[in-house]
Amino acid sequence: MNLTIGSKYQEFREKIQEFIRENLTDDIREAGRLATSVFAEPKRAMAWQKILHKQGWVAPHWPKQFGGTGWDVVERSIFAQECLKANAPPLIPMSLLMCGPCIIGYGTEEQKAEYLPKILSGEDFWCQGYSEPGAGSDLASLQTFAESDGDDYIVNGTKIWTTYAQYANKMFCLVRTSREGKPQAGITFLLLDMNTPGITVEPIIGLDQVHEQNTVFFDNVRVPKVNRIGKENDGWSVAKYLLMFERGGQEYAPALHFQLAGVRNIAEQVYVAGSSIWQDPFFKRKYCELEIEISALEFTENRIKSALTNGQNPGPEASMTKIRGTEITQAITELALEAAGEFALPLQVDVIEPGSKDVSVVPEFAQTVMPKYLNARATSIYGGSNEVQRGIIAKMVLGL
Ligand SMILES: Cc1cc2nc3c(=O)[nH]c(=O)nc-3n(C[C@H](O)[C@H](O)[C@H](O)COP(=O)(O)OP(=O)(O)OC[C@H]3O[C@@H](n4cnc5c(N)ncnc54)[C@H](O)[C@@H]3O)c2cc1C
């Protein structure tokens, strides 16, 4: 593994920095600064997507012939780091990280031509309809049924936890098309239009008082069969392929370093009995322990990057980074609470809406501490819970 960054990469970094300096407006940057989850305020996030799209940089991880950048793993990582440092809002992952790669891998030529350009441009906004009230970790037990009716399916059932369904005009989802045989064998992967009659979206409000998730009800929803990705009853292969993109290859360490530095910034500004929290040796020890943990994770992630550069698959190591990445994320938000103390107590979600004129009762550095802490509780659940990831490691890595 070569850890030195050569001059080629230094030049690349400077090019990215210059582009961001010239194109990332204060308005859009504010959405990144105030984001309290993996999602930023969608209007500004989409505005940033359009700017990147114009430059051809919206989907660095896609193959070049479909609109990717042709950057190697290190260049992609540098791009992500620079976006993070500049407070650029994260782009909506359901379209670019999940649905797009899946259509590239399993879609027909017509489907690629129809959907991929609109994913890149942001014209289509996708949500993920996998989970159901009785099917989360055990996804194969899903019951939403699609009955064949000539050239269409008629879909009935319920999806839950559907992030940003209230903004999405499209959904990729898993439906049951057969109740015969193994549960995995009767599942089909469908794309549908959220404006189709029979679809109802109801909000789920999070612990942090923010509306990100929804329940989506299907009542005799007609979906053309041409919207199917892959073969009927072969949706499980497509779903597993997509989950590889959702779970795998994600880099946590750069964002974690950045978030931890933010905790120091808070600790330096909060005073108790005349000295700052940062001067407290017990606090500093916890901070340093987290710094060490992030560095350890960074080495694992560098090993994965190195394997990817050499054309290998990261395999079950992605489960390791998912567990450690989310656990450290949660620990950082806990340390931030400790640093902010009473300033973290008011939960003023309206104040952290980008462009809000509401008056904050706490200093700016403390505004997002509590919402981030509350939101981060879910990181060890979505994308496959950490218990399930441990099961994968036990089976695939340790052979238990
Ligand atoms: C904030 C958030 C956003 C989400 N967004 C989406 C989305 O956009 N689209 C979508 O389709 N889904 C989404 N989900 C759903 C998410 O994928 C599921 O919540 C997750 O897979 C867990 O399923 P569950 O909630 O049904 O819990 P369950 O599967 O019922 O699990 C309950 C508990 O049992 C444990 N458990 C279950 N099985 C095992 C096992 N085999 N071994 C050990 N422990 C086990 C789990 O770890 C958990 O602690 C989201 C969830 C959250 C919290």
The ligand as an SDF file (V2000), in Angstrom:
LIG
                    3D

 53 58  0  0  0  0  0  0  0  0999 V2000
  -33.3740    6.4930    9.5030 C   0  0  0  0  0  0  0  0  0  0  0  0
  -33.7310    5.2910    8.6760 C   0  0  0  0  0  0  0  0  0  0  0  0
  -33.8200    5.4150    7.3000 C   0  0  0  0  0  0  0  0  0  0  0  0
  -34.1900    4.3180    6.5150 C   0  0  0  0  0  0  0  0  0  0  0  0
  -34.3560    4.4830    5.1580 N   0  0  0  0  0  0  0  0  0  0  0  0
  -34.8290    3.4520    4.4200 C   0  0  0  0  0  0  0  0  0  0  0  0
  -35.1570    3.6340    3.0350 C   0  0  0  0  0  0  0  0  0  0  0  0
  -35.0230    4.7270    2.4840 O   0  0  0  0  0  0  0  0  0  0  0  0
  -35.6650    2.5690    2.3540 N   0  0  0  0  0  0  0  0  0  0  0  0
  -35.8420    1.3400    2.9220 C   0  0  0  0  0  0  0  0  0  0  0  0
  -36.2710    0.4270    2.2380 O   0  0  0  0  0  0  0  0  0  0  0  0
  -35.5420    1.1410    4.2420 N   0  0  0  0  0  0  0  0  0  0  0  0
  -35.0540    2.1620    4.9960 C   0  0  0  0  0  0  0  0  0  0  0  0
  -34.7870    1.9760    6.3440 N   0  0  0  0  0  0  0  0  0  0  0  0
  -35.0740    0.6840    6.9480 C   0  0  0  0  0  0  0  0  0  0  0  0
  -33.8550   -0.0850    7.4210 C   0  0  0  0  0  0  0  0  0  0  0  0
  -33.2090   -0.7060    6.3430 O   0  0  0  0  0  0  0  0  0  0  0  0
  -34.3540   -1.1020    8.4730 C   0  0  0  0  0  0  0  0  0  0  0  0
  -34.7910   -0.3390    9.5950 O   0  0  0  0  0  0  0  0  0  0  0  0
  -33.2720   -2.0650    8.8880 C   0  0  0  0  0  0  0  0  0  0  0  0
  -32.9540   -2.9480    7.8440 O   0  0  0  0  0  0  0  0  0  0  0  0
  -33.7010   -2.8760   10.1370 C   0  0  0  0  0  0  0  0  0  0  0  0
  -34.9640   -3.4480    9.9320 O   0  0  0  0  0  0  0  0  0  0  0  0
  -36.1380   -3.2600   11.0010 P   0  0  0  0  0  0  0  0  0  0  0  0
  -36.2630   -1.8180   11.3430 O   0  0  0  0  0  0  0  0  0  0  0  0
  -37.3390   -3.9600   10.4680 O   0  0  0  0  0  0  0  0  0  0  0  0
  -35.6370   -4.0000   12.3160 O   0  0  0  0  0  0  0  0  0  0  0  0
  -35.5990   -5.6090   12.5630 P   0  0  0  0  0  0  0  0  0  0  0  0
  -35.0980   -6.2470   11.3460 O   0  0  0  0  0  0  0  0  0  0  0  0
  -36.9370   -6.0120   13.0830 O   0  0  0  0  0  0  0  0  0  0  0  0
  -34.5520   -5.6930   13.6960 O   0  0  0  0  0  0  0  0  0  0  0  0
  -34.8420   -5.4440   15.0950 C   0  0  0  0  0  0  0  0  0  0  0  0
  -33.5880   -5.7230   15.9080 C   0  0  0  0  0  0  0  0  0  0  0  0
  -33.2240   -7.1100   15.7690 O   0  0  0  0  0  0  0  0  0  0  0  0
  -31.8880   -7.2350   15.3130 C   0  0  0  0  0  0  0  0  0  0  0  0
  -31.7670   -8.3620   14.3740 N   0  0  0  0  0  0  0  0  0  0  0  0
  -32.5860   -8.6540   13.3510 C   0  0  0  0  0  0  0  0  0  0  0  0
  -32.1430   -9.7510   12.6770 N   0  0  0  0  0  0  0  0  0  0  0  0
  -31.0170  -10.1440   13.2960 C   0  0  0  0  0  0  0  0  0  0  0  0
  -30.0960  -11.2070   13.0770 C   0  0  0  0  0  0  0  0  0  0  0  0
  -30.2250  -12.0670   12.0610 N   0  0  0  0  0  0  0  0  0  0  0  0
  -29.0300  -11.3160   13.9160 N   0  0  0  0  0  0  0  0  0  0  0  0
  -28.8600  -10.4540   14.9410 C   0  0  0  0  0  0  0  0  0  0  0  0
  -29.7190   -9.4200   15.2050 N   0  0  0  0  0  0  0  0  0  0  0  0
  -30.7690   -9.2760   14.3990 C   0  0  0  0  0  0  0  0  0  0  0  0
  -31.5910   -5.9250   14.5770 C   0  0  0  0  0  0  0  0  0  0  0  0
  -30.2200   -5.6370   14.5590 O   0  0  0  0  0  0  0  0  0  0  0  0
  -32.3630   -4.9290   15.4220 C   0  0  0  0  0  0  0  0  0  0  0  0
  -31.6230   -4.5420   16.5300 O   0  0  0  0  0  0  0  0  0  0  0  0
  -34.4060    3.0590    7.1280 C   0  0  0  0  0  0  0  0  0  0  0  0
  -34.2860    2.9380    8.5250 C   0  0  0  0  0  0  0  0  0  0  0  0
  -33.9700    4.0370    9.2870 C   0  0  0  0  0  0  0  0  0  0  0  0
  -33.8800    3.8720   10.7990 C   0  0  0  0  0  0  0  0  0  0  0  0
  1  2  1  0
  2  3  1  0
  2 52  2  0
  3  4  2  0
  4  5  1  0
  4 50  1  0
  5  6  2  0
  6  7  1  0
  6 13  1  0
  7  8  2  0
  7  9  1  0
  9 10  1  0
 10 11  2  0
 10 12  1  0
 12 13  2  0
 13 14  1  0
 14 15  1  0
 14 50  1  0
 15 16  1  0
 16 17  1  0
 16 18  1  0
 18 19  1  0
 18 20  1  0
 20 21  1  0
 20 22  1  0
 22 23  1  0
 23 24  1  0
 24 25  2  0
 24 26  1  0
 24 27  1  0
 27 28  1  0
 28 29  2  0
 28 30  1  0
 28 31  1  0
 31 32  1  0
 32 33  1  0
 33 34  1  0
 33 48  1  0
 34 35  1  0
 35 36  1  0
 35 46  1  0
 36 37  1  0
 36 45  1  0
 37 38  2  0
 38 39  1  0
 39 40  1  0
 39 45  2  0
 40 41  1  0
 40 42  2  0
 42 43  1  0
 43 44  2  0
 44 45  1  0
 46 47  1  0
 46 48  1  0
 48 49  1  0
 50 51  2  0
 51 52  1  0
 52 53  1  0
M  END
$$$$
